[in-house]
Amino acid sequence: MKPADELADLIGPHRVGSHPADLHRHATDRSTSALLARRAGTPYDLPQCVVRPHTTEQVAQVLEWAQRTRTPVVPYGGGSGVSDGIVSGGAVVIELRALNEILDFDEKSRLVRTQSGVLGPDLAKALRSWGQTLGHEPQSMGISTVGGWVATRASGQLSARYGSIEDMISGLEAVLPGGRVLRSKTVPRRATGPDLASLMVGSEGTLGIVTEVTLKVSPLPTERANRCVRFQHMADGVAACRKIAQSGLAPTLVRLYDPEDAAIFLRNMPEETPGTLLLLSFEEAGAVQRADQAVELSSGVPGDDSLVDHWWEHRNDAVEQLMILMSGEGVLGPHGLVDTIEVSGTWSGLRELYHSMKDALSELADIAACHLSHIYPDGGCLYFTLASACEDDAVAAVVLERWWEVGMEACLQAGGSISHHHGIGRRKARWLPEELGEWWDVLRSVKAAIDPHGIMNPGALGLGAS
Ligand SMILES: Cc1cc2nc3c(=O)[nH]c(=O)nc-3n(C[C@H](O)[C@H](O)[C@H](O)COP(=O)(O)OP(=O)(O)OC[C@H]3O[C@@H](n4cnc5c(N)ncnc54)[C@H](O)[C@@H]3O)c2cc1C
């Protein structure tokens, strides 16, 4: 029997898809290499079928079957990943969107328990009805799932106040290869040996499938104060961000654009001059006073605060823009290429990290723009946007590889980490051993112990069949 037929027997024929359109849709994520291959008509392998379990028990049945038949499986949430985390040719895709129930809201403990296939806006809507917010706002909010956030160790644009996804997780349920269901206890903290459930956070589908997550939520903010500050040099802006991060002023939004990135942000506002631009938002009690203190602390020149409103309104436009540019219909022309590289470093090393990556990437791209966001008392994330109008798609493919080789090497040489929040997938797998050092062997041993037959998303994180 074919896998699709066996799986139909197992969880029902309506839960298994093999229509070519379904297979094409689930063959990749939204990485630039995948979008480029689709535009160029480069052939890519299709999965065997797409299964859509709607309970944890069904996920367990599918993973038991996969282990028994040694069939590779690739978990698929919203498919919004940008790191080639999903390359499912020849595998069975386990699409998790049917795990779409929000199971419980514990008002007293401010915890929401949800199945992992719930999309960002659905969770936000339910939380709003209870006067709450998760505060996790990736640009891809509308097209990504709770399970995908956990599996990629995602970070939203408001991380300065709410933290990243790992800070929000209070407990989770996951299914291991072979079908064993593991549940972690939901408690605020415990000292009961290593935190094993956190192995799933950032595991990118290589260790198991996250089926349920309990998340910490906060009351919806009632007040917001926005401020824009301008600087002469990026270094002054970086110094201001460090002071704000270490001040206890608790901003919600911190986004420092370098002149090239400010030009992208202001592209529809010709009356505004680019330059180094810092956007800040503060929420809740004392928001206005804290915003004013931050501006003073920054030693910058106050700018037009309405630019921050503009950012809030357009904060997720990148989802559509990426698709337009990579379809060849945008301002970069038919062979336009755009990708993003997000790295992290400490404040002591951030200046060198910025310059080494910026200088190297500017040689290779028409535009190499950068913003600093996701700030911490000890450092921050540098997010590079690279864009080029290429001669043809074959040239674009070569340019893309050069961006990554040069960007990753410059990052590692300057002491940065190769991913702040997009994960590793297959795109950055080559550099993971250097990034992790001795821990690379530990990761491989963990993979061998949990997934001895190497059936879970083989290739992601550079972990193949062992
Ligand atoms: C325009 C754009 C903007 C973006 N902005 C942000 C941003 O602001 N912040 C950010 O962090 N990311 C961002 N991303 C990246 C992406 O949206 C995130 O990585 C997101 O967390 C992926 O969620 P998903 O549900 O789409 O996962 P998918 O893309 O479906 O999967 C991602 C990886 O996780 C695995 N996986 C998915 N679900 C599960 C599960 N339940 N259990 C186990 N493994 C699973 C998959 O196998 C794959 O390896 C952006 C992407 C785009 C296209």
The ligand as a Tripos MOL2 file, in Angstrom:
@<TRIPOS>MOLECULE
LIG
   53    58     1     0     0
SMALL
NO_CHARGES

@<TRIPOS>ATOM
      1 C1          7.6830   38.3170    5.8100 C.3       1 LIG1
      2 C2          8.1120   37.4770    6.9660 C.ar      1 LIG1
      3 C3          8.3490   38.0890    8.1880 C.ar      1 LIG1
      4 C4          8.7610   37.3230    9.2930 C.ar      1 LIG1
      5 N1          8.9260   37.9490   10.4900 N.ar      1 LIG1
      6 C5          9.3320   37.2340   11.5750 C.ar      1 LIG1
      7 C6          9.4950   37.8760   12.8460 C.ar      1 LIG1
      8 O1          9.1950   39.0500   13.0200 O.2       1 LIG1
      9 N2          9.9640   37.1190   13.8620 N.ar      1 LIG1
     10 C7         10.2470   35.7980   13.7230 C.ar      1 LIG1
     11 O2         10.6610   35.1710   14.6890 O.2       1 LIG1
     12 N3         10.0880   35.1800   12.5320 N.ar      1 LIG1
     13 C8          9.6320   35.8470   11.4650 C.ar      1 LIG1
     14 N4          9.4530   35.2190   10.2560 N.ar      1 LIG1
     15 C9          9.7960   33.7900   10.1200 C.3       1 LIG1
     16 C10         8.6290   32.8080   10.4130 C.3       1 LIG1
     17 O3          7.3820   33.4270   10.2730 O.3       1 LIG1
     18 C11         8.7910   32.2300   11.8100 C.3       1 LIG1
     19 O4          9.9260   31.3890   11.8070 O.3       1 LIG1
     20 C12         7.5940   31.4510   12.3380 C.3       1 LIG1
     21 O5          7.8210   31.1700   13.6990 O.3       1 LIG1
     22 C13         7.3180   30.1580   11.5920 C.3       1 LIG1
     23 O6          6.0410   29.6780   11.9850 O.3       1 LIG1
     24 P1          5.2100   28.7200   11.0160 P.3       1 LIG1
     25 O7          4.0090   28.2610   11.7520 O.co2     1 LIG1
     26 O8          4.9640   29.3620    9.7130 O.co2     1 LIG1
     27 O9          6.2420   27.5180   10.8760 O.3       1 LIG1
     28 P2          6.6690   26.7170    9.5630 P.3       1 LIG1
     29 O10         7.3100   27.6140    8.5760 O.co2     1 LIG1
     30 O11         5.5310   25.8910    9.1020 O.co2     1 LIG1
     31 O12         7.7760   25.7450   10.1830 O.3       1 LIG1
     32 C14         8.9830   26.2490   10.6760 C.3       1 LIG1
     33 C15         9.8190   25.0880   11.2160 C.3       1 LIG1
     34 O13         9.2000   24.5440   12.3830 O.3       1 LIG1
     35 C16         8.7800   23.1930   12.1840 C.3       1 LIG1
     36 N5          7.4500   23.1120   12.7950 N.ar      1 LIG1
     37 C17         6.3450   23.8290   12.4960 C.ar      1 LIG1
     38 N6          5.3450   23.5480   13.3450 N.ar      1 LIG1
     39 C18         5.8310   22.6310   14.2150 C.ar      1 LIG1
     40 C19         5.2870   21.9370   15.3430 C.ar      1 LIG1
     41 N7          4.0330   22.1490   15.7740 N.pl3     1 LIG1
     42 N8          6.0700   21.0540   16.0090 N.ar      1 LIG1
     43 C20         7.3540   20.8370   15.6150 C.ar      1 LIG1
     44 N9          7.9200   21.4580   14.5570 N.ar      1 LIG1
     45 C21         7.1640   22.3400   13.8720 C.ar      1 LIG1
     46 C22         8.8250   22.9610   10.6830 C.3       1 LIG1
     47 O14         9.1240   21.6290   10.3650 O.3       1 LIG1
     48 C23         9.9330   23.9120   10.2530 C.3       1 LIG1
     49 O15        11.1810   23.3040   10.4500 O.3       1 LIG1
     50 C24         8.9840   35.9320    9.1430 C.ar      1 LIG1
     51 C25         8.7170   35.3230    7.9150 C.ar      1 LIG1
     52 C26         8.2660   36.0710    6.8430 C.ar      1 LIG1
     53 C27         7.9640   35.3820    5.5440 C.3       1 LIG1
@<TRIPOS>BOND
     1     1     2 1
     2     2     3 ar
     3     2    52 ar
     4     3     4 ar
     5     4     5 ar
     6     4    50 ar
     7     5     6 ar
     8     6     7 ar
     9     6    13 1
    10     7     8 2
    11     7     9 ar
    12     9    10 ar
    13    10    11 2
    14    10    12 ar
    15    12    13 ar
    16    13    14 ar
    17    14    15 1
    18    14    50 ar
    19    15    16 1
    20    16    17 1
    21    16    18 1
    22    18    19 1
    23    18    20 1
    24    20    21 1
    25    20    22 1
    26    22    23 1
    27    23    24 1
    28    24    25 2
    29    24    26 1
    30    24    27 1
    31    27    28 1
    32    28    29 2
    33    28    30 1
    34    28    31 1
    35    31    32 1
    36    32    33 1
    37    33    34 1
    38    33    48 1
    39    34    35 1
    40    35    36 1
    41    35    46 1
    42    36    37 ar
    43    36    45 ar
    44    37    38 ar
    45    38    39 ar
    46    39    40 ar
    47    39    45 ar
    48    40    41 1
    49    40    42 ar
    50    42    43 ar
    51    43    44 ar
    52    44    45 ar
    53    46    47 1
    54    46    48 1
    55    48    49 1
    56    50    51 ar
    57    51    52 ar
    58    52    53 1
@<TRIPOS>SUBSTRUCTURE
     1 LIG1         1 GROUP 0 **** ****
